[in-house]
Structures are given as C-alpha cells and as structure tokens.
Amino acid sequence: MHRVNISNANIFGLSSDLDLAVDNRFNTSLVIFFVPYVLFEIPSNILLKRLRPHVWLSGCMFMFGLVSICQGLVSNYGGLLTARFFLGLFETGMFPGCFYLIGMWYKRSEAQRRYSFFFSSTTLAGAFGGLLASAIGKMDGMRGYRGWRWIFILEGTLTCLVAILFFFLLPDFPEDAKWLTEEERAYVRARLRVDQGRSAAERPITLRDIGNVFKDYKVIVGGFMYFGLIVPAYGYAYFSPGIIKNYGYSNIETQLHSVPPWAAAFAFAMLIAWGSDKARHRFAFAIFPMCVCIAGFAILLSVYKKAYHKTEYAALFLVAMGAYSAMPVVVCWFQMNLGGHHRRAVGSAWQVGFGNIGGIIAVYSFLAKDAPRYIPGYSICLAFVCLSMISCVIYLIGVMYANRIRDRSATNVGLTETEKTEMGDMSPEYRYLL
C-alpha cells in the first residue's frame, strides 16, 4: 500500500503543493524508490536468514511505516525524494523475504494458493487504499494538513502498529519455529525433503553460494519472467487513478472507481492459483492471464472517445486481472523450483530485485505530456508482457529439457547426501515442476 499510495495522494494535491508538475518531478519521485529496492534484495534475504524472519520482516515493516509518516510531513521536493529513497530501502526485504519464508513451509504442489494470496495483498492494498484515500481525503484542511498528508500519516501509523504485532505473531523457518514440538518440526522437514530435497538450513550463505546460483541460466530467465510483468503492473498501480480521473470523475469518485478493478484482480488471481495447484502445473496458468492483460492493453490502444470511456474502464479490469494474476504464478513457479535455502534465498531476491527495475521503466512510460491517451505507455506495457511470455516459454523448455536429461541418466552417480544438499535443484535426483 505504501509503495503506490502516492498515486492516491497525488489526486489530493501532492503535485500542486510540492511543485511536482515541472520537469517530470512526480515521475522522478517514483523512480527514486526503486534504487535501494533493487540493490538490496539479495543482502536483505541473507540478513533474513541470519536474524530470523520475525525480527527482520517486522523491523522492516515498522521502519517503512515510520518513513511513510515522515513522507506526510515533507515540505518540498527534496524531502519527498529523501523519504521515497528510505521507503524503498526498508521495503526491500518484504516481498522476497516473505516469498522465501512461504516457500520453506509448503510443498510445491500446494504453494501457489499461498503465493497468490500473499501477492494479492497488492491488489487488496490497491482496493483498500482507494477506499481509505476516499475517506481520508475528506480530512483535507484538518489541523492545517492537506488530505494527501493525512493519507501518508494515517496509513504509516497503522503499519507501525501492525508491525509490532507481527514481531510476536510471524513464524520463523520450520527448523526454528518454537511454537512447534520437535516431532512436528521433524514432520515438516520430512514432507518438504520428499518434495524438494534437503534444505541445508544449518549453513550460512556465502559469496560462493551467490556466484554458483548465477551459473544456472534458468535463474537469469526467471528474472526476465517477472521483469516483463512489473512494467504493466506498476504502470497500472501508479497511473490508473490519473487515467480514471480523465474520464470526468471528481477526486472522491476517482478513488472509488479505482477499487473494483483491484477487487476483480484479487478474485481472478485466487481462481488461477486454485486451478494451478489442482492441476500441479504452472506454465499454462501463467500464459492465460498474460493473454488477458494483452487484451486489455489492445483495447486501450484502439479505443479513445468520450462515448467509449466505459469500454476503457472495462479494459483496465483486464489489465489489472491479467498482470496481477500472472505475477504470483511466475514467482511461485520459479522460486519453488529452486532447491535448498541457499539457492532459494538468492534466487528469490534476484527475481524480485531484477524484476523491479521494470518499475523505473513504467514510471517514465506514462508522462504527463502523453495524457490522456498514454499511447507510448500502453505500447511499452504490451511489449513487456510479450517479453514475459517469451521468457516463460524459454524457462519451460529449460526445465523440461533438464527433467528429460535426468530421467535418461543414472541418478546414483556416487554423490553423498551432503553433496546433493549443496546442489539443491541441480541434483540429478531433483525434478522441476512444469
């Protein structure tokens, strides 16, 4: 919610108060978030493993809630840039860290619903953020603060309070979970070992481990699978309120009309996740939502007249439903195919970190001079969805080929259990989920 609530705040006078309308300053304030967010993903997951999830994740959450409050108190453009930078720094641990943690608790065949539900917190945040902003916006002028300031202050305060609760409620990895008995921990480890092999949870992650992960070309491809979807996802998240406002709605009506596409995206994502887990298959369930997203952008590129605003609004549903349903599938598919703590910690951080470079592209794809049609932005988003589709096809071919080679080769090649654990999904006994 904190990552994209700036788009809601902008409807309530952020740009006019801080003079962001000149030289694409609003876009720059969005971009600065991604600099630390991209650079510190892998170090964050290493710290997560060392400090334990309940400490690291709740700490990051409290700090970015605090920074959000500060964002509501800035008085100029420079202050906003500083706040956005530190917001990106403290948010860097959340997505890859939570994906890493979820992946160490569930088998591959049951993980997609969990990944999609967590990832769809983005869509719920969009829906809830729109409703909340429409209510908070009515506080404009209270105690001398504009409505956009109250959006940052109140949402940041709520986050800090929830973070304190999460310190006590958030579970650690199965090996360290104190609320499980020793027999229960052994059971969890055993069921995951059958599905994914040994995790090597007892050994710290080294620079050599990081280098070994990137020797596998499939890891690079996994980054591009996510990268291609980030561009339309952030393009929608940041600029859909402005696009909807161009349809002639007031500030409050704009916030309320931004809610239904997010709600539809959540429902569609959970439907896709249920089908994917039921079929124990990922590829087709990633490609279909991408096709839905492409259809939405095709409509937006083809139609623009006042008489067709309802059609354009419907196309925004398709964009949100497609992008935000495909993203958790490609994330779960790639990350749950990585075996062991070391490869999954590094691989999950790489995919999310590299993918979020697409956020920078999205920010500069939708410029004020292109409003209200945003032809360049829609075209760029369409192209990047196609890039993600191509990357998924390459990844599918890669894992199918690896499975076929291993099926034809001898699995007993004299490797010790320790060596197999170190290899993770590169072990000859490991089979990838398609």
C-alpha positions in Angstrom: 0.0 0.0 0.0 2.8 2.4 0.9 4.5 1.8 -2.4 1.6 3.0 -4.5 -0.4 5.3 -2.2 1.5 8.2 -3.7 -0.8 7.9 -6.7 -3.8 8.3 -4.4 -2.1 11.2 -2.6 -1.4 12.9 -6.0 -5.2 13.1 -6.6 -5.5 15.2 -3.4 -3.0 17.9 -4.3 0.5 16.4 -3.7 1.9 17.7 -7.0 0.5 21.2 -6.7 1.7 21.6 -3.1 5.3 20.4 -3.7 5.6 21.7 -7.3 6.0 18.3 -8.9 4.3 19.2 -12.2 7.5 20.6 -13.7 10.4 18.5 -15.2 8.6 15.2 -14.5 9.4 15.6 -10.8 6.5 13.3 -9.9 7.9 10.5 -12.0 11.4 11.1 -10.5 9.9 10.8 -7.0 8.5 7.4 -8.0 11.8 6.2 -9.6 14.0 7.0 -6.5 12.1 4.3 -4.6 13.5 1.6 -6.9 17.2 2.4 -6.5 17.6 0.9 -3.0 14.7 -1.5 -3.6 16.6 -3.2 -6.4 20.1 -3.1 -5.0 19.5 -4.5 -1.5 17.2 -7.5 -2.3 19.9 -10.2 -2.0 21.6 -8.7 1.1 18.2 -8.5 2.7 17.5 -12.2 2.3 20.9 -13.1 3.7 20.1 -10.9 6.7 16.7 -12.5 7.0 18.2 -15.9 7.3 20.7 -14.7 9.9 18.4 -12.6 12.1 15.3 -14.8 11.7 12.1 -13.7 9.8 10.0 -12.4 12.7 12.8 -10.0 13.6 13.9 -8.8 10.2 10.5 -8.6 8.5 8.7 -6.9 11.4 11.6 -4.5 11.7 11.5 -3.6 8.0 7.7 -3.1 8.3 7.9 -0.8 11.3 10.6 1.3 9.6 8.8 1.8 6.3 5.6 2.7 8.2 7.7 5.3 10.1 9.1 6.6 6.8 5.6 6.8 5.4 4.6 9.1 8.3 7.6 11.3 7.5 6.5 11.4 3.9 3.3 13.1 5.0 5.4 15.8 6.8 7.7 16.8 4.0 7.6 20.4 2.8 9.5 20.3 -0.5 10.6 18.1 -3.4 13.9 17.3 -1.9 12.2 16.0 1.3 9.9 13.8 -0.8 12.8 12.3 -2.7 14.6 11.5 0.6 11.5 9.9 2.1 10.9 7.8 -1.1 14.5 6.6 -1.0 14.3 5.3 2.5 10.9 3.9 1.8 12.4 1.7 -0.9 15.3 0.8 1.4 13.1 -0.6 4.1 10.6 -2.2 1.8 13.3 -4.1 0.0 13.1 -7.0 2.4 9.4 -7.6 2.4 8.5 -9.3 -0.9 11.5 -11.5 -1.5 11.7 -12.3 2.2 8.0 -13.3 2.5 8.3 -15.4 -0.7 11.4 -17.1 0.7 9.7 -17.8 4.0 6.5 -19.1 2.4 8.5 -21.4 0.1 10.3 -23.1 3.1 7.0 -24.1 4.7 5.0 -25.7 1.8 5.4 -28.3 -0.9 5.5 -27.1 -4.5 2.0 -28.6 -5.3 0.4 -26.6 -2.5 2.3 -23.3 -2.7 0.6 -21.4 -5.5 -2.5 -20.5 -3.4 -0.3 -19.2 -0.6 1.9 -17.2 -3.0 -1.1 -15.8 -4.8 -2.9 -14.9 -1.6 0.2 -13.1 -0.3 1.0 -11.4 -3.6 -2.7 -10.4 -4.0 -2.2 -8.3 -0.9 -1.0 -5.9 -3.5 -4.4 -5.9 -5.2 -6.2 -5.8 -1.8 -4.0 -2.9 -0.8 -4.9 -1.1 -4.1 -8.6 -1.7 -3.4 -8.4 -0.8 0.3 -6.1 2.1 -0.4 -8.6 3.6 -2.8 -11.4 3.3 -0.3 -9.2 4.6 2.5 -8.0 7.5 0.4 -11.5 8.5 -0.5 -12.3 8.7 3.2 -9.1 10.3 4.4 -9.3 12.8 1.6 -12.3 14.3 3.3 -9.9 15.3 6.2 -8.4 17.9 3.9 -7.6 21.0 5.9 -8.0 19.3 9.3 -5.3 20.7 11.7 -3.9 22.6 8.8 -2.9 19.5 6.8 -3.9 18.7 3.3 -5.7 15.4 2.5 -2.6 13.9 0.8 -0.6 14.4 4.0 -3.2 12.5 6.1 -3.1 9.6 3.7 0.6 9.1 4.4 0.4 9.8 8.1 -2.6 7.6 9.0 -1.5 4.6 6.7 2.0 4.8 8.1 0.7 4.8 11.7 -1.4 1.7 11.0 1.6 -0.1 9.5 3.8 0.6 12.6 1.1 -0.8 14.9 0.7 -3.9 12.8 4.5 -4.4 12.7 4.6 -4.5 16.5 2.0 -7.3 16.4 3.9 -9.2 13.7 7.1 -9.3 15.8 5.2 -11.7 18.1 3.0 -13.4 15.5 5.2 -14.0 12.5 6.6 -17.6 12.3 10.3 -18.3 11.6 11.6 -21.1 9.3 10.3 -24.6 10.2 13.7 -25.5 11.7 13.5 -22.7 14.2 9.7 -22.5 14.9 9.4 -22.5 18.7 5.6 -23.0 18.6 6.1 -26.5 17.0 7.2 -29.5 19.0 10.3 -31.3 17.9 8.2 -34.1 16.4 6.1 -31.5 14.4 9.3 -29.8 13.2 10.7 -33.2 12.1 7.4 -33.9 10.2 7.5 -30.6 8.3 11.2 -31.1 7.4 10.5 -34.7 6.2 7.5 -33.8 4.0 9.4 -31.0 2.4 12.5 -33.2 1.9 10.5 -35.6 -0.1 9.3 -32.8 -2.4 12.3 -30.5 -2.6 15.3 -32.4 -1.1 17.3 -31.3 1.9 17.4 -27.5 2.6 20.9 -27.0 4.2 19.3 -24.6 6.7 22.1 -25.0 9.1 24.8 -23.5 6.9 25.2 -19.7 6.3 25.0 -18.3 2.8 28.4 -17.3 1.3 29.6 -15.3 -1.7 30.5 -18.5 -3.4 26.8 -19.7 -3.0 25.6 -16.5 -4.6 28.0 -16.9 -7.6 27.0 -20.6 -8.1 23.3 -19.6 -8.3 24.0 -17.3 -11.2 25.9 -20.0 -13.2 22.4 -21.5 -14.0 20.9 -19.7 -17.0 17.4 -20.6 -15.8 17.9 -18.2 -12.9 18.5 -15.3 -15.3 15.5 -16.3 -17.3 13.4 -16.3 -14.1 14.3 -12.7 -13.6 13.0 -11.7 -17.1 9.8 -13.6 -16.5 9.0 -11.2 -13.6 10.6 -8.2 -15.1 8.2 -8.2 -18.1 5.2 -8.2 -15.8 6.4 -5.5 -13.4 6.2 -2.8 -16.1 2.4 -3.1 -16.7 1.8 -3.8 -13.0 3.5 -0.6 -11.8 2.2 1.3 -14.8 -1.3 0.4 -13.6 -0.7 0.9 -9.9 0.9 4.3 -10.2 -1.2 5.8 -13.0 -4.6 4.2 -13.1 -6.1 6.9 -10.7 -5.0 9.6 -13.1 -6.3 7.7 -16.1 -9.7 7.1 -14.4 -9.9 10.8 -13.4 -9.6 11.7 -17.1 -12.9 10.0 -17.6 -14.5 13.0 -15.8 -14.8 11.9 -12.2 -14.2 14.0 -9.1 -11.4 13.2 -6.7 -13.6 11.1 -4.4 -15.3 9.3 -7.4 -11.9 8.6 -8.9 -10.8 6.8 -5.7 -14.0 4.8 -5.5 -13.8 3.8 -9.2 -10.2 2.6 -8.6 -11.4 -0.1 -6.2 -13.4 -2.6 -8.5 -10.5 -3.4 -10.8 -8.3 -4.3 -7.8 -11.1 -6.4 -6.3 -11.6 -8.3 -9.6 -7.8 -8.8 -9.9 -7.8 -10.5 -6.4 -10.6 -12.8 -7.2 -9.2 -13.8 -10.6 -5.7 -14.4 -9.1 -7.1 -16.7 -6.5 -9.1 -18.6 -9.1 -6.0 -19.0 -11.2 -4.0 -20.2 -8.1 -6.6 -22.8 -7.2 -6.6 -24.2 -10.7 -2.8 -24.2 -10.8 -2.4 -26.1 -7.6 -5.2 -28.5 -8.6 -3.5 -29.3 -11.9 0.0 -29.2 -10.4 1.0 -27.1 -13.4 2.3 -23.5 -13.7 3.1 -22.6 -17.4 -0.5 -22.5 -18.8 -1.7 -20.7 -15.7 0.9 -18.0 -16.3 0.3 -17.6 -20.0 -3.5 -17.3 -19.9 -3.6 -14.2 -17.5 -0.9 -12.6 -19.7 -3.3 -13.0 -22.7 -6.0 -11.3 -20.6 -3.6 -8.5 -19.9 -2.6 -8.1 -23.6 -6.3 -7.9 -24.5 -6.8 -5.1 -22.0 -3.9 -3.0 -23.5 -5.1 -3.7 -27.0 -8.5 -2.2 -26.2 -6.9 0.8 -24.5 -4.7 1.4 -27.6 -7.6 1.0 -30.0 -10.4 2.9 -28.3 -10.5 6.5 -27.1 -13.6 8.6 -27.2 -15.8 10.1 -24.5 -18.5 7.7 -25.6 -16.2 4.7 -25.0 -15.0 5.6 -21.5 -16.9 2.6 -20.1 -15.1 0.3 -22.5 -11.8 1.8 -21.5 -12.7 1.3 -17.8 -13.5 -2.3 -18.6 -10.1 -2.7 -20.3 -8.5 -1.5 -17.0 -10.1 -4.5 -15.3 -8.5 -6.8 -17.9 -5.1 -5.2 -17.4 -5.2 -5.5 -13.6 -6.7 -9.0 -13.6 -4.1 -10.3 -16.1 -0.9 -8.7 -14.7 -1.7 -9.3 -11.0 -2.7 -12.9 -11.6 0.2 -13.9 -13.8 2.9 -12.4 -11.5 2.4 -14.7 -8.5 2.4 -17.7 -10.8 5.7 -16.9 -12.4 7.2 -16.1 -8.9 5.9 -19.3 -7.4 6.9 -21.4 -10.4 10.4 -20.1 -10.5 11.1 -19.9 -6.7 9.6 -23.2 -5.7 11.7 -24.9 -8.4 14.8 -23.7 -6.6 16.1 -26.3 -4.1 17.6 -25.6 -0.7 17.9 -22.4 1.4 20.9 -21.0 -0.5 19.5 -21.2 -4.0 16.1 -20.1 -2.9 17.2 -17.2 -0.8 19.5 -15.8 -3.6 17.1 -16.7 -6.5 14.0 -15.2 -4.9 15.9 -12.0 -4.1 17.3 -11.9 -7.6 14.0 -12.4 -9.4 12.2 -9.7 -7.3 15.1 -7.3 -7.4 15.9 -7.5 -11.1 12.2 -7.6 -11.9 11.6 -4.3 -10.1 14.0 -2.5 -12.5 10.8 -2.6 -14.6 9.3 -0.2 -12.2 11.7 2.5 -13.4 10.6 1.9 -17.0 7.0 2.0 -16.0 7.4 5.3 -14.3 8.8 7.1 -17.3 6.4 5.3 -19.7 3.4 7.4 -18.5 4.4 11.0 -18.9 2.1 14.0 -18.4 2.6 15.1 -22.0 1.1 11.8 -23.2 -2.1 12.3 -21.3 -4.9 11.4 -21.7 -4.3 8.6 -24.2 -0.9 7.4 -23.0 -0.2 5.6 -26.3 3.6 5.2 -25.5 2.9 3.8 -22.0 0.3 1.3 -23.2 2.5 0.2 -26.1 5.5 -0.3 -23.8 3.5 -2.3 -21.3 2.2 -4.5 -24.1 5.7 -5.2 -25.3 6.9 -6.2 -21.9 4.1 -8.6 -21.3 5.1 -10.3 -24.6 8.7 -10.4 -23.2 7.5 -12.2 -20.1 5.6 -14.7 -22.2 8.7 -15.4 -24.3 10.8 -15.8 -21.1 8.2 -18.3 -19.7 8.4 -20.4 -22.9 12.3 -20.4 -22.6 12.1 -21.4 -18.9 9.6 -24.2 -19.7 11.8 -25.6 -22.4 14.8 -25.4 -19.9 13.1 -27.3 -17.1 11.6 -29.8 -19.5 15.0 -30.5 -21.0 16.6 -30.8 -17.6 13.9 -33.3 -16.4 14.3 -35.3 -19.6 18.1 -35.5 -19.3 17.8 -36.6 -15.7 15.2 -39.2 -16.5 17.5 -40.7 -19.1 20.6 -40.6 -16.9 21.6 -42.6 -13.8 20.6 -40.9 -10.6 23.1 -42.9 -8.5 26.4 -41.3 -9.5 28.2 -41.6 -6.2 27.1 -38.3 -4.7 26.9 -38.1 -0.9 23.8 -36.7 0.8 25.8 -33.6 1.7 26.8 -33.0 -1.9 23.1 -33.5 -3.1 22.0 -30.9 -0.5 24.6 -28.4 -1.7 23.5 -28.9 -5.3 19.8 -28.2 -4.5 17.7 -28.4 -7.6 20.9 -29.1 -9.7 21.0 -32.6 -8.1 20.4 -35.4 -10.6 17.5 -36.6 -8.4 15.6 -33.3 -8.5 12.7 -32.9 -10.9 11.2 -29.5 -11.8 7.5 -28.6 -11.8 6.3 -27.5 -15.2 
